[in-house]
Amino acid sequence: MPGYAATDLFSVGAEASPQTSTTSETRERSLTLAANGDKACESSAYNVTTEYTADYESCSTGSIVATLGTLLSTFGAVASSKLVTGIEITLSNKAYPSFSITGHNHAVNAHTSGERTVDASAAIPAQIGTGITMPMLATTKQISIATSTVTGATFSVTLEHMDTEGADGDHFDGENRTCRVEASISGIGNEGDVTWGADWIVDDNSDTDSNQESDTFTTSAHMYIDAI
C-alpha cells in the first residue's frame, strides 16, 4: 500500500528532507501504417529514458553548499545512478533553504562516470539556517548589498546535456556542456544597492515605490561556468 513518504532520489542525506519525488520513464517506438491507414507493424521499445526530480527542504545548521556537497562541486556527474542536470535553490528571509534536483539516465548504455563536470559551488551562497546572509558570495562571483535588505533569492544551475542514439536507436553516449547559473534577488530598498561580481551578466532590474509600504526591488543576472 502506498505510504506518505518522498524518496531521496539523489542521496543528499540527512541534512535535507525530501518533500516530493518523481520518476518518469519514456520510450520510443517506430510505427508503419498499412495502405488503408491501419497499423502494419510497430517496433519494440527503444531509447528508454527515465527522468528524475526531487524537491528538498533543509534544516541543516551548516551551509546549503555543504549540504549539496559534490552535487554542486562536481555538477553534471552521476549521483545515485542518475546524471544530474539541474539544481534550483530558493532562499527566503522566513524559511530554511529549499532546493530541487533534476537528472536522468538510460536503460541502454546508462551514464556511469566520465562525464565533464562543473564546480558550481562558488556561485551559490553558503546560506546557513533561516534568513539570508550578506554578502552572498565571494571573489568575482560576489553579490553584495549596500543598505537594502534582501528578502528572497533563487539560484538555478543548469547544463546542456547532449545525448546521441546509436545504430539500433538506443542511447549511445552523451556529453555535458554550457553550464549556466541564473540568480534573482528581491528585497526592500533599491536595486542600485546590489553589486554583482564581474562574472555575472546583469539581466533585469526593477524598483517599486509605494505610499503604502517600503520600496522594493528585484534584480537578476546570469553567468557561465566552463566544464572541467
C-alpha positions, 0 to 999 in steps of 0.5 A: 500500500502506498505510504506518505513518504518522498524518496531521496532520489539523489542521496543528499542525506540527512541534512535535507528532507525530501518533500516530493519525488518523481520518476518518469520513464519514456520510450520510443517506438517506430510505427508503419501504417498499412495502405488503408491507414491501419497499423502494419507493424510497430517496433519494440521499445527503444531509447528508454529514458527515465527522468528524475526530480526531487524537491528538498527542504533543509534544516541543516545548521551548516551551509546549503553548499555543504549540504549539496556537497559534490552535487554542486562541486562536481555538477553534471556527474552521476549521483545515485545512478542518475546524471544530474542536470539541474539544481534550483535553490530558493532562499527566503528571509522566513524559511530554511533553504529549499532546493530541487534536483533534476537528472536522468539516465538510460536503460541502454548504455546508462551514464556511469562516470566520465562525464565533464563536470562543473564546480558550481559551488562558488556561485551559490551562497553558503546560506546557513539556517533561516534568513539570508546572509550578506554578502552572498558570495565571494571573489568575482562571483560576489553579490553584495548589498549596500543598505537594502535588505534582501528578502528572497533569492533563487539560484538555478544551475543548469547544463546542456546535456547532449545525448546521441542514439546509436545504430539500433536507436538506443542511447549511445553516449552523451556529453555535458556542456554550457553550464549556466547559473541564473540568480534573482534577488528581491528585497526592500530598498533599491536595486542600485544597492546590489553589486554583482561580481564581474562574472555575472551578466546583469539581466533585469532590474526593477524598483517599486515605490509605494505610499503604502509600504517600503520600496522594493526591488528585484534584480537578476543576472546570469553567468557561465561556468566552463566544464572541467 
